[in-house]
Amino acid sequence: MDKIATIVLPVFGLIGIGYLVAWSKILDESRGQALADFVFVIAIPLLILRVLATADFAGTSAWRLWLPFFTVFAISWAAGTTLIRRLFGRDARAGLVAGLAASYGNTTLVGIPLVLAAYGAAGAVPMALIVGVQFPAIMTVVAVLMERSERRDGVETSRVNTLELIATVTKTLVTNPIIIGVIAGILWRVSRIPFAGVPADLIGRLADVASTLALFALGMSLRRYGIRGHIRPGLILTGLKLVVMPALVLALAPVFALTPITTKVAVIAAACPTGLTPFLVASRFRTGEHLASNVISLSTLFAVVSVAFWLHAVDWLQGL
């Protein structure tokens, strides 16, 4: 109960407050979007920069973390795509959206605040490693599969130039604030410049508000999504995201000899509710928007229970 009272309820309570503020129109959508832009463009990247520049990476193996996490990511993606296509007869584009919704967690806006609340700076290190790789790796895969899905569905309007596709993906990645924060943090670290003085103080002041504002901004953004019919496929994908994915990560952790803190963070990252990226992909396809919206809303709602369960489950299993 202590973890629920001190970690889960405050984290998801801030999301709920953000939702209520948007619902009551105390702040309108334009202000909510401005707040979300500040969090994504400035606060979270600076938080990641500070973590990478100052954290102690002793005992943390990036590859040992990435291999089980992204293996399970691929399994959940494939399962989501297969189930939606075979059980509900959806096309390849909706299948891609479904697979992404079943695997792409909101590690930036939910995962980072969760591990900071639960495990402090020690938890921020492995989470930063996941956040820094998840977006560029997955968006590269998505860019390739989008073109393939459109071709399979017969809606491709023109032949895609491979070089143009590579250039577009590269531009998206190098201009992404999260990626810039990761690169800046790595450069700061390898340059051995002390993280001190006025620059560190300014970065710290902005980074310190990242978690709270990220959760509040997420709550406001959820007002735009909601549940829009076709509940059954949304529940299936939510189950994959919140139950199957963290369970598989936890099962693989001993195989890859993950440390206790890395195991905890990897499981919580896998248990994060679905992020907003699947909806953006669905909007690009002009299909699957309701499906993505349902999974985002349902997974965020049920994550209150699932995250509390996984926080206790990991501690209990490691105590055996």
C-alpha positions in Angstrom: 0.0 0.0 0.0 2.9 2.3 0.6 4.0 2.3 -3.0 0.4 2.9 -4.2 0.1 5.9 -1.8 3.5 7.4 -2.4 4.2 6.6 -6.1 1.2 5.4 -8.1 -1.5 7.7 -6.9 0.5 10.9 -7.1 1.8 10.1 -10.6 -1.6 9.2 -12.0 -3.3 11.8 -9.9 -1.4 14.5 -11.7 -2.6 12.9 -15.0 -6.2 13.0 -13.7 -5.9 16.6 -12.6 -4.6 17.6 -16.1 -7.6 15.8 -17.6 -10.1 17.5 -15.4 -8.6 20.9 -16.1 -8.9 20.3 -19.8 -12.5 18.8 -19.4 -13.6 21.8 -17.3 -11.9 24.2 -19.8 -10.1 26.0 -17.0 -7.2 26.0 -19.5 -8.2 25.7 -23.2 -6.6 23.3 -25.7 -4.1 25.8 -27.0 -2.6 26.4 -23.6 -2.5 22.7 -23.0 -0.6 22.2 -26.3 1.8 25.0 -25.3 2.5 23.3 -22.0 3.0 19.9 -23.8 5.4 21.6 -26.2 7.4 23.1 -23.3 7.6 19.7 -21.6 8.6 17.8 -24.8 10.9 20.4 -26.3 12.6 21.8 -23.3 12.0 20.2 -19.8 12.3 16.5 -20.6 15.3 16.8 -22.9 17.1 18.8 -20.2 16.2 16.2 -17.6 17.7 13.5 -19.9 20.8 15.6 -20.5 21.3 16.0 -16.7 20.9 12.3 -16.1 23.3 11.3 -18.8 25.8 14.0 -17.9 25.9 13.2 -14.2 24.7 9.6 -13.6 26.8 6.7 -12.4 26.7 4.0 -15.1 28.7 1.5 -13.1 27.1 -1.9 -13.3 24.7 -0.8 -16.1 25.0 -2.7 -19.4 23.1 -1.0 -22.1 23.0 -4.1 -24.3 21.8 -6.3 -21.5 18.9 -3.9 -21.0 18.1 -3.3 -24.7 18.1 -7.0 -25.8 15.3 -8.3 -23.5 13.3 -5.1 -23.6 13.2 -4.7 -27.4 12.9 -8.4 -27.9 9.7 -8.3 -25.9 8.7 -5.1 -27.7 8.9 -6.9 -31.1 6.9 -9.9 -29.7 4.1 -7.6 -28.4 4.1 -5.7 -31.7 3.8 -8.8 -33.7 1.1 -10.2 -31.5 -0.9 -7.0 -31.6 -0.7 -6.8 -35.4 -1.6 -10.5 -35.8 -4.6 -10.5 -33.5 -6.1 -7.3 -34.9 -5.7 -8.6 -38.5 -6.9 -12.2 -37.9 -9.6 -11.7 -35.3 -11.1 -8.4 -36.6 -10.2 -8.6 -40.3 -8.4 -5.2 -40.3 -6.0 -4.2 -43.1 -2.2 -3.9 -43.0 -2.2 -0.3 -42.0 -4.5 -0.8 -39.0 -2.4 -3.9 -38.1 0.7 -1.7 -38.0 -1.1 0.8 -35.8 -2.3 -2.0 -33.5 1.1 -3.5 -33.2 2.6 -0.2 -32.3 -0.2 0.5 -29.7 0.5 -2.9 -28.1 4.2 -2.2 -27.6 5.1 1.6 -27.7 4.9 2.7 -24.1 4.8 6.3 -22.9 8.3 6.1 -21.3 8.9 9.8 -21.7 5.9 11.4 -20.0 5.0 8.5 -17.7 8.0 6.2 -17.4 10.5 8.9 -16.3 8.3 10.4 -13.6 7.4 6.9 -12.3 11.0 5.6 -12.0 12.1 8.9 -10.4 9.4 8.6 -7.8 10.0 4.9 -7.2 13.8 4.6 -7.5 15.3 8.1 -7.7 18.4 8.9 -9.8 19.4 5.2 -9.9 16.3 4.4 -11.9 16.7 7.3 -14.2 19.8 5.8 -15.8 18.3 2.7 -17.4 15.1 4.6 -18.2 17.1 7.2 -20.1 18.8 4.4 -22.0 15.4 3.0 -23.1 14.0 6.4 -23.9 17.0 7.4 -25.9 16.9 4.3 -28.2 13.1 3.6 -28.4 12.1 6.6 -30.5 14.8 6.5 -33.2 14.8 2.7 -33.5 11.0 2.3 -33.7 10.4 5.3 -35.9 12.9 4.0 -38.4 11.1 0.7 -38.4 7.7 2.5 -38.7 8.9 4.5 -41.7 9.8 1.3 -43.6 6.6 -0.6 -42.6 4.3 2.3 -43.4 5.4 2.2 -47.0 5.0 -1.6 -47.1 1.6 -1.5 -45.4 0.3 1.1 -47.9 1.5 -1.1 -50.8 -0.1 -4.2 -49.3 -3.4 -2.3 -48.9 -3.2 -0.9 -52.5 -3.4 2.7 -51.4 0.1 3.8 -52.2 -0.3 6.9 -54.4 3.2 7.0 -55.8 6.5 5.1 -55.7 8.5 6.0 -52.6 12.0 7.2 -53.3 14.3 5.3 -50.8 16.7 8.1 -50.5 13.9 10.6 -49.8 12.5 8.2 -47.2 15.9 7.9 -45.5 16.4 11.7 -45.6 12.9 12.3 -44.1 13.5 9.8 -41.3 17.0 11.2 -40.6 15.6 14.7 -40.4 12.9 13.6 -38.0 15.4 11.9 -35.7 18.1 14.6 -35.6 15.6 17.4 -35.0 13.7 15.5 -32.2 14.2 17.2 -28.9 14.6 13.9 -27.0 17.4 12.8 -29.3 19.0 16.2 -29.0 18.9 15.9 -25.2 20.4 12.4 -25.4 23.3 13.5 -27.7 23.9 16.6 -25.6 24.1 14.6 -22.4 26.5 12.1 -23.9 28.7 14.9 -25.3 28.7 16.7 -22.0 29.8 13.5 -20.3 32.6 12.5 -22.7 33.9 16.0 -22.7 34.4 15.7 -18.9 33.1 19.3 -18.4 32.0 19.6 -14.7 28.3 19.8 -14.4 28.3 22.7 -12.0 27.9 26.5 -11.8 25.2 28.6 -13.5 24.6 26.3 -16.5 24.0 23.3 -14.2 21.7 25.4 -12.0 19.6 26.7 -15.0 19.4 23.2 -16.5 18.5 21.8 -13.1 15.7 24.3 -12.5 14.0 23.4 -15.8 14.6 19.7 -15.4 13.2 19.7 -11.9 9.7 20.6 -13.2 9.7 18.1 -16.0 8.1 15.2 -14.2 5.2 17.2 -12.7 4.4 19.1 -15.9 4.8 16.1 -18.1 2.1 14.2 -16.2 -0.2 17.2 -16.1 0.3 17.9 -19.8 -0.4 14.2 -20.6 -3.7 14.4 -18.7 -4.7 17.5 -20.7 -3.8 15.8 -24.0 -5.9 12.7 -23.1 -9.0 14.9 -23.3 -8.6 14.9 -27.1 -8.6 11.1 -27.4 -11.1 9.2 -25.3 -12.9 5.9 -26.0 -14.7 5.8 -29.4 -16.4 2.4 -29.7 -14.9 -0.9 -30.8 -13.9 -1.6 -27.2 -12.9 -5.2 -27.6 -9.8 -4.7 -29.8 -8.7 -1.9 -27.5 -9.0 -4.1 -24.5 -7.0 -6.9 -26.2 -4.2 -4.5 -27.1 -4.3 -2.9 -23.6 -3.8 -6.4 -22.1 -0.8 -7.0 -24.3 0.7 -3.7 -23.3 0.1 -3.7 -19.6 0.2 -7.4 -18.7 1.9 -9.6 -21.3 4.8 -7.2 -22.1 6.0 -6.5 -18.6 5.5 -10.2 -17.7 7.8 -11.2 -20.6 10.4 -8.6 -19.7 10.4 -9.9 -16.1 10.8 -13.5 -17.3 13.7 -12.6 -19.5 15.6 -10.4 -17.0 17.4 -13.4 -15.3 18.4 -14.8 -18.7 20.3 -11.6 -19.4 21.5 -11.2 -15.8 20.0 -7.8 -15.3 20.8 -6.1 -12.0 17.8 -5.7 -9.6 17.4 -1.9 -10.3 17.7 -2.5 -14.1 15.1 -5.3 -13.9 12.7 -3.0 -12.0 13.0 -0.1 -14.5 12.7 -2.4 -17.5 9.5 -3.9 -16.2 8.0 -0.5 -15.4 9.0 0.8 -18.8 7.2 -2.2 -20.4 4.2 -1.6 -18.1 3.8 2.1 -19.1 0.6 2.9 -20.9 0.6 3.3 -24.6 2.2 6.6 -25.9 0.8 9.0 -28.4 2.9 7.8 -31.3 0.4 5.2 -32.5 -2.3 7.8 -32.9 0.1 10.0 -35.0 0.8 7.0 -37.2 -2.9 6.3 -37.5 -3.6 9.9 -38.5 -0.9 9.6 -41.2 -2.7 6.5 -42.5 -6.2 8.0 -42.0 -7.2 4.6 -40.5 -7.0 3.1 -37.1 -7.4 6.5 -35.3 -10.3 5.1 -33.1 -8.3 2.0 -32.3 -5.2 4.0 -31.3 -7.3 6.4 -29.3 -9.0 3.6 -27.4 -5.7 1.9 -26.4 -4.1 5.2 -25.3 -7.1 6.0 -23.1 -7.8 2.5 -21.8 -4.1 1.7 -21.1 -3.6 5.0 -19.2 -6.8 4.3 -17.1 -5.8 0.7 -16.3 -2.2 1.5 -15.7 -3.1 2.8 -12.3 -3.7 -0.8 -11.3 -1.1 -2.6 -13.4 1.8 -0.3 -12.4 1.0 -0.8 -8.8 0.9 -4.6 -9.4 4.3 -4.7 -11.2 6.0 -2.5 -8.6 5.0 -5.0 -5.9 5.6 -8.1 -8.1 9.2 -7.2 -9.0 10.0 -6.5 -5.3 8.4 -9.7 -4.2 10.1 -11.9 -6.8 13.5 -10.3 -6.0 13.0 -10.9 -2.3 12.5 -14.7 -2.8 
